[in-house]
């Protein structure tokens, strides 16, 4: 028995070292099956070629920012996917296109559930974010999908088009998906003015079928839309964000961008048994974004940066804190309004100046009206106009929030 085992081991070793020719008999079927399941570049006979894993690691070794820059060099990504403006510096991460600064404002007005906008240079990119963008294919692939049935009599916006033209086209393209590839195209190619005012657009991925199914899907969409956006309408007495038509939101001219770094909260209100699960909503005009939820913490540290477009008529920045609940309505934990006009004015003044060294550009004096804990100093550092603010949350028993604002000109 022992000799037989040794003999089988020796034969196995000799077979592995020999030229790998398929064995004869019934065993050859198993051998063929194993080889067919193994990609050629992973077989020993192809070891002289670079494996796809090595190529992937080599590609990733450039770093996320370098990979992003390489994507911008592709022919289709050199111009805005929506209006054709050269050298786009913004990305719709959820859709997968490179867009210009003007179109990015319209994309933000659609809501992050449709188009999540990031800056190529101002935001921090990770390998996973770039991988997701690569998988979506870039401007050419995405436009082939979302503009597959673009009517011949409809012209895309141009770099010099008005905000109204951009807004109308972008909403029809991504939100209403009127030109999307697929079946049942006749419904999508109806003129825009024939869309009933009472009809809500279906979310991405919902095909337009016959009228009965269309109505059923609309009903489900309304329910899902209310559920998905319920956090933005909790405690309406406290959250008094304007409810103008969504069509107006994308038609606002933007004078810049504001980058808000939600740093941390201190001694926040208790809304659960002993603690809370806080998150922060930022709202500027028709736009709103939110931070992640931090579980079971009254002194949360977010260090999370969010971007909003600044409308021409600058409204205050609304900051609202909520406690996340799974089965009940999220609990209100305080709010505040921040006047960002001094920061925007300082940024505009800096653009027209020739200042290069770091310096203080202004300040917002702490008082009872703004509930600042200390003066909000507006500083110029490394070519960036920033303001650090610590303030008490209002309409709540306690809580302090710290944020950092940065005004970004449209040229970036």
Beta strands, then each sheet from edge to edge (+ up, - down):
strand 1: 90-92
strand 2: 97-99
strand 3: 117-119
strand 4: 254-266
strand 5: 278-284
strand 6: 287-290
strand 7: 301-311
strand 8: 317-323
strand 9: 331-338
strand 10: 359-364
strand 11: 376-381
strand 12: 384-392
strand 13: 400-408
sheet 1: 2+ 1- 3+
sheet 2: 7+ 4- 13+ 12- 11+ 10-
sheet 3: 6+ 5- 8+ 9-
end
